[in-house]
Amino acid sequence: ESTNWTDCRLELNSGILKGGYVYKTALISPQDQLIVPFREFAKGDGTRFNSYDTKPQSLSVSCKVDGISGFGYYAIN
């Protein structure tokens, strides 16, 4: 990518009836790698993702690129 991604929200194990574990960042710069430890993902009540107790099953990514909202959903095997 050659454009900044802004207002990014990454969510592990999200579902229709329950919220997942969220990590937010204001900016991902072009050609940058984003490495987020599992412990940085948390639910609204503050519960942190624990990879020893819970298997990551999905990841959704939503960001704005050039002011346009984008979304991706990925299954984790």
HTML snippet that shows the backbone in 3Dmol.js (N, CA, C, O; Angstrom):
<script src="https://3Dmol.org/build/3Dmol-min.js"></script>
<div id="view" style="width:600px;height:400px;position:relative"></div>
<script>
const pdb = `
ATOM      1  N   GLU A   1       0.828  -1.178   0.000  1.00  0.00           N
ATOM      2  CA  GLU A   1       0.000   0.000   0.000  1.00  0.00           C
ATOM      3  C   GLU A   1       0.877   1.248   0.000  1.00  0.00           C
ATOM      4  O   GLU A   1       1.981   1.253   0.545  1.00  0.00           O
ATOM      5  N   SER A   2       0.374   2.276  -0.607  1.00  0.00           N
ATOM      6  CA  SER A   2       1.092   3.544  -0.617  1.00  0.00           C
ATOM      7  C   SER A   2       0.325   4.630   0.131  1.00  0.00           C
ATOM      8  O   SER A   2       0.706   5.800   0.085  1.00  0.00           O
ATOM      9  N   THR A   3      -0.746   4.255   0.816  1.00  0.00           N
ATOM     10  CA  THR A   3      -1.607   5.202   1.509  1.00  0.00           C
ATOM     11  C   THR A   3      -1.747   4.808   2.976  1.00  0.00           C
ATOM     12  O   THR A   3      -1.775   3.624   3.311  1.00  0.00           O
ATOM     13  N   ASN A   4      -1.834   5.821   3.851  1.00  0.00           N
ATOM     14  CA  ASN A   4      -2.076   5.553   5.264  1.00  0.00           C
ATOM     15  C   ASN A   4      -3.427   4.892   5.479  1.00  0.00           C
ATOM     16  O   ASN A   4      -4.403   5.210   4.798  1.00  0.00           O
ATOM     17  N   TRP A   5      -3.474   3.984   6.420  1.00  0.00           N
ATOM     18  CA  TRP A   5      -4.733   3.433   6.908  1.00  0.00           C
ATOM     19  C   TRP A   5      -4.993   4.135   8.234  1.00  0.00           C
ATOM     20  O   TRP A   5      -4.107   4.182   9.087  1.00  0.00           O
ATOM     21  N   THR A   6      -6.179   4.676   8.424  1.00  0.00           N
ATOM     22  CA  THR A   6      -6.480   5.416   9.647  1.00  0.00           C
ATOM     23  C   THR A   6      -7.713   4.839  10.339  1.00  0.00           C
ATOM     24  O   THR A   6      -8.490   4.091   9.747  1.00  0.00           O
ATOM     25  N   ASP A   7      -7.866   5.210  11.607  1.00  0.00           N
ATOM     26  CA  ASP A   7      -9.008   4.775  12.420  1.00  0.00           C
ATOM     27  C   ASP A   7      -9.221   3.269  12.322  1.00  0.00           C
ATOM     28  O   ASP A   7     -10.320   2.803  12.021  1.00  0.00           O
ATOM     29  N   CYS A   8      -8.163   2.521  12.580  1.00  0.00           N
ATOM     30  CA  CYS A   8      -8.211   1.064  12.404  1.00  0.00           C
ATOM     31  C   CYS A   8      -8.712   0.347  13.653  1.00  0.00           C
ATOM     32  O   CYS A   8      -8.404   0.719  14.785  1.00  0.00           O
ATOM     33  N   ARG A   9      -9.488  -0.683  13.400  1.00  0.00           N
ATOM     34  CA  ARG A   9     -10.026  -1.548  14.459  1.00  0.00           C
ATOM     35  C   ARG A   9      -9.806  -2.989  14.026  1.00  0.00           C
ATOM     36  O   ARG A   9     -10.297  -3.410  12.978  1.00  0.00           O
ATOM     37  N   LEU A  10      -9.070  -3.743  14.831  1.00  0.00           N
ATOM     38  CA  LEU A  10      -8.842  -5.162  14.586  1.00  0.00           C
ATOM     39  C   LEU A  10      -9.599  -5.919  15.666  1.00  0.00           C
ATOM     40  O   LEU A  10      -9.523  -5.569  16.843  1.00  0.00           O
ATOM     41  N   GLU A  11     -10.332  -6.959  15.267  1.00  0.00           N
ATOM     42  CA  GLU A  11     -11.129  -7.697  16.237  1.00  0.00           C
ATOM     43  C   GLU A  11     -10.943  -9.194  16.065  1.00  0.00           C
ATOM     44  O   GLU A  11     -11.142  -9.744  14.982  1.00  0.00           O
ATOM     45  N   LEU A  12     -10.556  -9.842  17.161  1.00  0.00           N
ATOM     46  CA  LEU A  12     -10.395 -11.298  17.205  1.00  0.00           C
ATOM     47  C   LEU A  12     -11.696 -11.937  17.673  1.00  0.00           C
ATOM     48  O   LEU A  12     -12.348 -11.449  18.596  1.00  0.00           O
ATOM     49  N   ASN A  13     -12.060 -13.034  17.022  1.00  0.00           N
ATOM     50  CA  ASN A  13     -13.186 -13.872  17.450  1.00  0.00           C
ATOM     51  C   ASN A  13     -14.487 -13.095  17.624  1.00  0.00           C
ATOM     52  O   ASN A  13     -15.202 -13.286  18.607  1.00  0.00           O
ATOM     53  N   SER A  14     -14.788 -12.230  16.682  1.00  0.00           N
ATOM     54  CA  SER A  14     -16.054 -11.509  16.751  1.00  0.00           C
ATOM     55  C   SER A  14     -17.183 -12.422  16.310  1.00  0.00           C
ATOM     56  O   SER A  14     -16.963 -13.384  15.574  1.00  0.00           O
ATOM     57  N   GLY A  15     -18.374 -12.124  16.757  1.00  0.00           N
ATOM     58  CA  GLY A  15     -19.530 -12.935  16.390  1.00  0.00           C
ATOM     59  C   GLY A  15     -20.766 -12.090  16.274  1.00  0.00           C
ATOM     60  O   GLY A  15     -20.741 -10.902  16.596  1.00  0.00           O
ATOM     61  N   ILE A  16     -21.850 -12.684  15.817  1.00  0.00           N
ATOM     62  CA  ILE A  16     -23.105 -11.959  15.642  1.00  0.00           C
ATOM     63  C   ILE A  16     -23.708 -11.582  16.996  1.00  0.00           C
ATOM     64  O   ILE A  16     -24.188 -10.463  17.175  1.00  0.00           O
ATOM     65  N   LEU A  17     -23.682 -12.509  17.939  1.00  0.00           N
ATOM     66  CA  LEU A  17     -24.308 -12.270  19.244  1.00  0.00           C
ATOM     67  C   LEU A  17     -23.346 -11.803  20.327  1.00  0.00           C
ATOM     68  O   LEU A  17     -23.779 -11.356  21.389  1.00  0.00           O
ATOM     69  N   LYS A  18     -22.081 -11.897  20.076  1.00  0.00           N
ATOM     70  CA  LYS A  18     -21.111 -11.489  21.101  1.00  0.00           C
ATOM     71  C   LYS A  18     -19.973 -10.720  20.454  1.00  0.00           C
ATOM     72  O   LYS A  18     -19.567 -11.001  19.327  1.00  0.00           O
ATOM     73  N   GLY A  19     -19.476  -9.759  21.186  1.00  0.00           N
ATOM     74  CA  GLY A  19     -18.341  -8.991  20.699  1.00  0.00           C
ATOM     75  C   GLY A  19     -17.050  -9.755  20.908  1.00  0.00           C
ATOM     76  O   GLY A  19     -16.944 -10.602  21.795  1.00  0.00           O
ATOM     77  N   GLY A  20     -16.085  -9.445  20.084  1.00  0.00           N
ATOM     78  CA  GLY A  20     -14.794 -10.095  20.215  1.00  0.00           C
ATOM     79  C   GLY A  20     -13.829  -9.254  21.022  1.00  0.00           C
ATOM     80  O   GLY A  20     -14.228  -8.390  21.803  1.00  0.00           O
ATOM     81  N   TYR A  21     -12.574  -9.520  20.821  1.00  0.00           N
ATOM     82  CA  TYR A  21     -11.495  -8.819  21.502  1.00  0.00           C
ATOM     83  C   TYR A  21     -10.929  -7.797  20.523  1.00  0.00           C
ATOM     84  O   TYR A  21     -10.575  -8.149  19.398  1.00  0.00           O
ATOM     85  N   VAL A  22     -10.841  -6.540  20.937  1.00  0.00           N
ATOM     86  CA  VAL A  22     -10.548  -5.440  20.030  1.00  0.00           C
ATOM     87  C   VAL A  22      -9.193  -4.810  20.308  1.00  0.00           C
ATOM     88  O   VAL A  22      -8.763  -4.687  21.455  1.00  0.00           O
ATOM     89  N   TYR A  23      -8.538  -4.418  19.229  1.00  0.00           N
ATOM     90  CA  TYR A  23      -7.337  -3.583  19.289  1.00  0.00           C
ATOM     91  C   TYR A  23      -7.567  -2.425  18.323  1.00  0.00           C
ATOM     92  O   TYR A  23      -7.946  -2.642  17.172  1.00  0.00           O
ATOM     93  N   LYS A  24      -7.340  -1.200  18.786  1.00  0.00           N
ATOM     94  CA  LYS A  24      -7.530  -0.020  17.938  1.00  0.00           C
ATOM     95  C   LYS A  24      -6.210   0.720  17.777  1.00  0.00           C
ATOM     96  O   LYS A  24      -5.399   0.782  18.701  1.00  0.00           O
ATOM     97  N   THR A  25      -6.011   1.275  16.603  1.00  0.00           N
ATOM     98  CA  THR A  25      -4.862   2.138  16.346  1.00  0.00           C
ATOM     99  C   THR A  25      -5.299   3.243  15.398  1.00  0.00           C
ATOM    100  O   THR A  25      -6.103   3.013  14.494  1.00  0.00           O
ATOM    101  N   ALA A  26      -4.775   4.430  15.603  1.00  0.00           N
ATOM    102  CA  ALA A  26      -5.170   5.584  14.793  1.00  0.00           C
ATOM    103  C   ALA A  26      -4.549   5.555  13.407  1.00  0.00           C
ATOM    104  O   ALA A  26      -5.112   6.116  12.467  1.00  0.00           O
ATOM    105  N   LEU A  27      -3.379   4.900  13.261  1.00  0.00           N
ATOM    106  CA  LEU A  27      -2.657   4.989  11.997  1.00  0.00           C
ATOM    107  C   LEU A  27      -1.804   3.754  11.740  1.00  0.00           C
ATOM    108  O   LEU A  27      -1.106   3.266  12.629  1.00  0.00           O
ATOM    109  N   ILE A  28      -1.873   3.261  10.516  1.00  0.00           N
ATOM    110  CA  ILE A  28      -0.907   2.276  10.013  1.00  0.00           C
ATOM    111  C   ILE A  28      -0.311   2.906   8.764  1.00  0.00           C
ATOM    112  O   ILE A  28      -1.009   3.128   7.775  1.00  0.00           O
ATOM    113  N   SER A  29       0.978   3.190   8.819  1.00  0.00           N
ATOM    114  CA  SER A  29       1.664   3.870   7.718  1.00  0.00           C
ATOM    115  C   SER A  29       1.994   2.903   6.587  1.00  0.00           C
ATOM    116  O   SER A  29       2.107   1.698   6.812  1.00  0.00           O
ATOM    117  N   PRO A  30       2.150   3.430   5.365  1.00  0.00           N
ATOM    118  CA  PRO A  30       2.499   2.579   4.221  1.00  0.00           C
ATOM    119  C   PRO A  30       3.781   1.778   4.474  1.00  0.00           C
ATOM    120  O   PRO A  30       4.741   2.284   5.055  1.00  0.00           O
ATOM    121  N   GLN A  31       3.773   0.554   4.038  1.00  0.00           N
ATOM    122  CA  GLN A  31       4.884  -0.390   4.142  1.00  0.00           C
ATOM    123  C   GLN A  31       5.302  -0.715   5.584  1.00  0.00           C
ATOM    124  O   GLN A  31       6.340  -1.344   5.793  1.00  0.00           O
ATOM    125  N   ASP A  32       4.509  -0.296   6.576  1.00  0.00           N
ATOM    126  CA  ASP A  32       4.798  -0.658   7.961  1.00  0.00           C
ATOM    127  C   ASP A  32       4.206  -2.023   8.276  1.00  0.00           C
ATOM    128  O   ASP A  32       3.172  -2.412   7.733  1.00  0.00           O
ATOM    129  N   GLN A  33       4.876  -2.734   9.154  1.00  0.00           N
ATOM    130  CA  GLN A  33       4.326  -3.975   9.680  1.00  0.00           C
ATOM    131  C   GLN A  33       3.645  -3.642  10.997  1.00  0.00           C
ATOM    132  O   GLN A  33       4.153  -2.835  11.776  1.00  0.00           O
ATOM    133  N   LEU A  34       2.528  -4.244  11.243  1.00  0.00           N
ATOM    134  CA  LEU A  34       1.844  -4.073  12.520  1.00  0.00           C
ATOM    135  C   LEU A  34       1.871  -5.414  13.229  1.00  0.00           C
ATOM    136  O   LEU A  34       1.249  -6.379  12.786  1.00  0.00           O
ATOM    137  N   ILE A  35       2.592  -5.460  14.323  1.00  0.00           N
ATOM    138  CA  ILE A  35       2.670  -6.678  15.137  1.00  0.00           C
ATOM    139  C   ILE A  35       1.975  -6.362  16.459  1.00  0.00           C
ATOM    140  O   ILE A  35       2.414  -5.495  17.214  1.00  0.00           O
ATOM    141  N   VAL A  36       0.889  -7.078  16.724  1.00  0.00           N
ATOM    142  CA  VAL A  36       0.102  -6.823  17.923  1.00  0.00           C
ATOM    143  C   VAL A  36       0.081  -8.104  18.752  1.00  0.00           C
ATOM    144  O   VAL A  36      -0.473  -9.112  18.313  1.00  0.00           O
ATOM    145  N   PRO A  37       0.676  -8.079  19.947  1.00  0.00           N
ATOM    146  CA  PRO A  37       0.595  -9.257  20.808  1.00  0.00           C
ATOM    147  C   PRO A  37      -0.859  -9.556  21.188  1.00  0.00           C
ATOM    148  O   PRO A  37      -1.655  -8.631  21.352  1.00  0.00           O
ATOM    149  N   PHE A  38      -1.207 -10.820  21.328  1.00  0.00           N
ATOM    150  CA  PHE A  38      -2.567 -11.211  21.686  1.00  0.00           C
ATOM    151  C   PHE A  38      -3.051 -10.473  22.933  1.00  0.00           C
ATOM    152  O   PHE A  38      -4.222 -10.100  23.007  1.00  0.00           O
ATOM    153  N   ARG A  39      -2.182 -10.258  23.905  1.00  0.00           N
ATOM    154  CA  ARG A  39      -2.588  -9.634  25.165  1.00  0.00           C
ATOM    155  C   ARG A  39      -3.065  -8.188  24.989  1.00  0.00           C
ATOM    156  O   ARG A  39      -3.661  -7.627  25.909  1.00  0.00           O
ATOM    157  N   GLU A  40      -2.818  -7.580  23.837  1.00  0.00           N
ATOM    158  CA  GLU A  40      -3.271  -6.210  23.573  1.00  0.00           C
ATOM    159  C   GLU A  40      -4.730  -6.156  23.121  1.00  0.00           C
ATOM    160  O   GLU A  40      -5.326  -5.079  23.097  1.00  0.00           O
ATOM    161  N   PHE A  41      -5.314  -7.302  22.763  1.00  0.00           N
ATOM    162  CA  PHE A  41      -6.721  -7.357  22.373  1.00  0.00           C
ATOM    163  C   PHE A  41      -7.562  -7.498  23.633  1.00  0.00           C
ATOM    164  O   PHE A  41      -7.271  -8.336  24.488  1.00  0.00           O
ATOM    165  N   ALA A  42      -8.614  -6.673  23.752  1.00  0.00           N
ATOM    166  CA  ALA A  42      -9.447  -6.712  24.955  1.00  0.00           C
ATOM    167  C   ALA A  42     -10.913  -6.485  24.606  1.00  0.00           C
ATOM    168  O   ALA A  42     -11.241  -5.874  23.589  1.00  0.00           O
ATOM    169  N   LYS A  43     -11.781  -6.990  25.470  1.00  0.00           N
ATOM    170  CA  LYS A  43     -13.214  -6.739  25.349  1.00  0.00           C
ATOM    171  C   LYS A  43     -13.535  -5.401  26.010  1.00  0.00           C
ATOM    172  O   LYS A  43     -12.687  -4.810  26.679  1.00  0.00           O
ATOM    173  N   GLY A  44     -14.755  -4.934  25.820  1.00  0.00           N
ATOM    174  CA  GLY A  44     -15.182  -3.665  26.394  1.00  0.00           C
ATOM    175  C   GLY A  44     -15.096  -3.611  27.907  1.00  0.00           C
ATOM    176  O   GLY A  44     -14.912  -2.539  28.484  1.00  0.00           O
ATOM    177  N   ASP A  45     -15.229  -4.780  28.561  1.00  0.00           N
ATOM    178  CA  ASP A  45     -15.172  -4.813  30.028  1.00  0.00           C
ATOM    179  C   ASP A  45     -13.736  -4.923  30.550  1.00  0.00           C
ATOM    180  O   ASP A  45     -13.513  -4.999  31.759  1.00  0.00           O
ATOM    181  N   GLY A  46     -12.756  -4.929  29.623  1.00  0.00           N
ATOM    182  CA  GLY A  46     -11.349  -4.998  30.032  1.00  0.00           C
ATOM    183  C   GLY A  46     -10.744  -6.392  30.007  1.00  0.00           C
ATOM    184  O   GLY A  46      -9.541  -6.539  30.222  1.00  0.00           O
ATOM    185  N   THR A  47     -11.546  -7.419  29.752  1.00  0.00           N
ATOM    186  CA  THR A  47     -11.040  -8.784  29.681  1.00  0.00           C
ATOM    187  C   THR A  47     -10.077  -8.911  28.505  1.00  0.00           C
ATOM    188  O   THR A  47     -10.440  -8.605  27.369  1.00  0.00           O
ATOM    189  N   ARG A  48      -8.867  -9.353  28.768  1.00  0.00           N
ATOM    190  CA  ARG A  48      -7.850  -9.493  27.730  1.00  0.00           C
ATOM    191  C   ARG A  48      -7.926 -10.877  27.087  1.00  0.00           C
ATOM    192  O   ARG A  48      -8.304 -11.856  27.729  1.00  0.00           O
ATOM    193  N   PHE A  49      -7.558 -10.935  25.809  1.00  0.00           N
ATOM    194  CA  PHE A  49      -7.509 -12.205  25.102  1.00  0.00           C
ATOM    195  C   PHE A  49      -6.376 -13.042  25.673  1.00  0.00           C
ATOM    196  O   PHE A  49      -5.254 -12.557  25.819  1.00  0.00           O
ATOM    197  N   ASN A  50      -6.664 -14.294  25.995  1.00  0.00           N
ATOM    198  CA  ASN A  50      -5.672 -15.209  26.548  1.00  0.00           C
ATOM    199  C   ASN A  50      -5.523 -16.380  25.572  1.00  0.00           C
ATOM    200  O   ASN A  50      -6.391 -17.249  25.497  1.00  0.00           O
ATOM    201  N   SER A  51      -4.423 -16.393  24.832  1.00  0.00           N
ATOM    202  CA  SER A  51      -4.218 -17.419  23.803  1.00  0.00           C
ATOM    203  C   SER A  51      -3.985 -18.802  24.388  1.00  0.00           C
ATOM    204  O   SER A  51      -4.008 -19.789  23.653  1.00  0.00           O
ATOM    205  N   TYR A  52      -3.758 -18.897  25.701  1.00  0.00           N
ATOM    206  CA  TYR A  52      -3.610 -20.210  26.334  1.00  0.00           C
ATOM    207  C   TYR A  52      -4.966 -20.851  26.604  1.00  0.00           C
ATOM    208  O   TYR A  52      -5.086 -22.076  26.654  1.00  0.00           O
ATOM    209  N   ASP A  53      -5.998 -20.005  26.780  1.00  0.00           N
ATOM    210  CA  ASP A  53      -7.343 -20.492  27.077  1.00  0.00           C
ATOM    211  C   ASP A  53      -8.276 -20.486  25.869  1.00  0.00           C
ATOM    212  O   ASP A  53      -9.207 -21.287  25.798  1.00  0.00           O
ATOM    213  N   THR A  54      -8.026 -19.582  24.922  1.00  0.00           N
ATOM    214  CA  THR A  54      -8.931 -19.385  23.802  1.00  0.00           C
ATOM    215  C   THR A  54      -8.159 -19.411  22.494  1.00  0.00           C
ATOM    216  O   THR A  54      -7.132 -18.747  22.348  1.00  0.00           O
ATOM    217  N   LYS A  55      -8.664 -20.182  21.553  1.00  0.00           N
ATOM    218  CA  LYS A  55      -8.020 -20.261  20.235  1.00  0.00           C
ATOM    219  C   LYS A  55      -8.500 -19.109  19.360  1.00  0.00           C
ATOM    220  O   LYS A  55      -9.704 -18.870  19.267  1.00  0.00           O
ATOM    221  N   PRO A  56      -7.572 -18.384  18.709  1.00  0.00           N
ATOM    222  CA  PRO A  56      -8.014 -17.379  17.743  1.00  0.00           C
ATOM    223  C   PRO A  56      -8.668 -18.083  16.556  1.00  0.00           C
ATOM    224  O   PRO A  56      -8.087 -19.000  15.976  1.00  0.00           O
ATOM    225  N   GLN A  57      -9.882 -17.647  16.198  1.00  0.00           N
ATOM    226  CA  GLN A  57     -10.615 -18.291  15.114  1.00  0.00           C
ATOM    227  C   GLN A  57     -10.874 -17.367  13.932  1.00  0.00           C
ATOM    228  O   GLN A  57     -11.022 -17.821  12.798  1.00  0.00           O
ATOM    229  N   SER A  58     -10.927 -16.060  14.208  1.00  0.00           N
ATOM    230  CA  SER A  58     -11.169 -15.105  13.125  1.00  0.00           C
ATOM    231  C   SER A  58     -10.560 -13.752  13.479  1.00  0.00           C
ATOM    232  O   SER A  58     -10.337 -13.424  14.645  1.00  0.00           O
ATOM    233  N   LEU A  59     -10.302 -12.989  12.433  1.00  0.00           N
ATOM    234  CA  LEU A  59      -9.796 -11.632  12.594  1.00  0.00           C
ATOM    235  C   LEU A  59     -10.520 -10.746  11.594  1.00  0.00           C
ATOM    236  O   LEU A  59     -10.551 -11.041  10.399  1.00  0.00           O
ATOM    237  N   SER A  60     -11.099  -9.662  12.086  1.00  0.00           N
ATOM    238  CA  SER A  60     -11.677  -8.670  11.182  1.00  0.00           C
ATOM    239  C   SER A  60     -10.861  -7.391  11.296  1.00  0.00           C
ATOM    240  O   SER A  60     -10.372  -7.042  12.370  1.00  0.00           O
ATOM    241  N   VAL A  61     -10.723  -6.703  10.175  1.00  0.00           N
ATOM    242  CA  VAL A  61      -9.951  -5.466  10.116  1.00  0.00           C
ATOM    243  C   VAL A  61     -10.807  -4.416   9.430  1.00  0.00           C
ATOM    244  O   VAL A  61     -11.297  -4.634   8.321  1.00  0.00           O
ATOM    245  N   SER A  62     -10.989  -3.278  10.087  1.00  0.00           N
ATOM    246  CA  SER A  62     -11.678  -2.161   9.451  1.00  0.00           C
ATOM    247  C   SER A  62     -10.828  -0.910   9.625  1.00  0.00           C
ATOM    248  O   SER A  62     -10.355  -0.615  10.723  1.00  0.00           O
ATOM    249  N   CYS A  63     -10.640  -0.179   8.535  1.00  0.00           N
ATOM    250  CA  CYS A  63      -9.838   1.040   8.513  1.00  0.00           C
ATOM    251  C   CYS A  63     -10.405   1.972   7.461  1.00  0.00           C
ATOM    252  O   CYS A  63     -11.206   1.574   6.615  1.00  0.00           O
ATOM    253  N   LYS A  64      -9.972   3.222   7.531  1.00  0.00           N
ATOM    254  CA  LYS A  64     -10.271   4.165   6.462  1.00  0.00           C
ATOM    255  C   LYS A  64      -9.021   4.309   5.603  1.00  0.00           C
ATOM    256  O   LYS A  64      -7.914   4.458   6.119  1.00  0.00           O
ATOM    257  N   VAL A  65      -9.210   4.262   4.294  1.00  0.00           N
ATOM    258  CA  VAL A  65      -8.123   4.440   3.330  1.00  0.00           C
ATOM    259  C   VAL A  65      -8.564   5.551   2.389  1.00  0.00           C
ATOM    260  O   VAL A  65      -9.556   5.416   1.672  1.00  0.00           O
ATOM    261  N   ASP A  66      -7.822   6.644   2.400  1.00  0.00           N
ATOM    262  CA  ASP A  66      -8.215   7.834   1.627  1.00  0.00           C
ATOM    263  C   ASP A  66      -9.627   8.286   1.976  1.00  0.00           C
ATOM    264  O   ASP A  66     -10.376   8.728   1.105  1.00  0.00           O
ATOM    265  N   GLY A  67      -9.991   8.174   3.263  1.00  0.00           N
ATOM    266  CA  GLY A  67     -11.302   8.614   3.732  1.00  0.00           C
ATOM    267  C   GLY A  67     -12.441   7.658   3.465  1.00  0.00           C
ATOM    268  O   GLY A  67     -13.578   7.941   3.843  1.00  0.00           O
ATOM    269  N   ILE A  68     -12.170   6.535   2.825  1.00  0.00           N
ATOM    270  CA  ILE A  68     -13.201   5.539   2.513  1.00  0.00           C
ATOM    271  C   ILE A  68     -13.036   4.348   3.450  1.00  0.00           C
ATOM    272  O   ILE A  68     -11.937   3.814   3.598  1.00  0.00           O
ATOM    273  N   SER A  69     -14.125   3.939   4.077  1.00  0.00           N
ATOM    274  CA  SER A  69     -14.079   2.812   5.006  1.00  0.00           C
ATOM    275  C   SER A  69     -13.895   1.505   4.255  1.00  0.00           C
ATOM    276  O   SER A  69     -14.519   1.268   3.221  1.00  0.00           O
ATOM    277  N   GLY A  70     -13.020   0.656   4.799  1.00  0.00           N
ATOM    278  CA  GLY A  70     -12.788  -0.668   4.237  1.00  0.00           C
ATOM    279  C   GLY A  70     -12.887  -1.714   5.336  1.00  0.00           C
ATOM    280  O   GLY A  70     -12.712  -1.404   6.514  1.00  0.00           O
ATOM    281  N   PHE A  71     -13.166  -2.950   4.948  1.00  0.00           N
ATOM    282  CA  PHE A  71     -13.356  -4.024   5.914  1.00  0.00           C
ATOM    283  C   PHE A  71     -12.868  -5.330   5.320  1.00  0.00           C
ATOM    284  O   PHE A  71     -13.071  -5.599   4.136  1.00  0.00           O
ATOM    285  N   GLY A  72     -12.224  -6.140   6.148  1.00  0.00           N
ATOM    286  CA  GLY A  72     -11.819  -7.481   5.745  1.00  0.00           C
ATOM    287  C   GLY A  72     -12.072  -8.445   6.896  1.00  0.00           C
ATOM    288  O   GLY A  72     -11.932  -8.082   8.064  1.00  0.00           O
ATOM    289  N   TYR A  73     -12.444  -9.674   6.557  1.00  0.00           N
ATOM    290  CA  TYR A  73     -12.694 -10.717   7.558  1.00  0.00           C
ATOM    291  C   TYR A  73     -11.888 -11.942   7.152  1.00  0.00           C
ATOM    292  O   TYR A  73     -11.913 -12.361   5.995  1.00  0.00           O
ATOM    293  N   TYR A  74     -11.175 -12.507   8.115  1.00  0.00           N
ATOM    294  CA  TYR A  74     -10.270 -13.614   7.823  1.00  0.00           C
ATOM    295  C   TYR A  74     -10.481 -14.734   8.837  1.00  0.00           C
ATOM    296  O   TYR A  74     -10.495 -14.492  10.044  1.00  0.00           O
ATOM    297  N   ALA A  75     -10.644 -15.952   8.343  1.00  0.00           N
ATOM    298  CA  ALA A  75     -10.712 -17.129   9.187  1.00  0.00           C
ATOM    299  C   ALA A  75      -9.289 -17.562   9.516  1.00  0.00           C
ATOM    300  O   ALA A  75      -8.405 -17.504   8.662  1.00  0.00           O
ATOM    301  N   ILE A  76      -9.072 -17.992  10.746  1.00  0.00           N
ATOM    302  CA  ILE A  76      -7.755 -18.465  11.174  1.00  0.00           C
ATOM    303  C   ILE A  76      -7.847 -19.965  11.392  1.00  0.00           C
ATOM    304  O   ILE A  76      -8.640 -20.434  12.208  1.00  0.00           O
ATOM    305  N   ASN A  77      -7.041 -20.708  10.666  1.00  0.00           N
ATOM    306  CA  ASN A  77      -7.061 -22.174  10.794  1.00  0.00           C
ATOM    307  C   ASN A  77      -6.137 -22.631  11.877  1.00  0.00           C
ATOM    308  O   ASN A  77      -6.024 -23.831  12.127  1.00  0.00           O
TER     309      ASN A  77
END
`;
const viewer = $3Dmol.createViewer("view");
viewer.addModel(pdb, "pdb");
viewer.setStyle({}, {cartoon: {color: "spectrum"}});
viewer.zoomTo();
viewer.render();
</script>
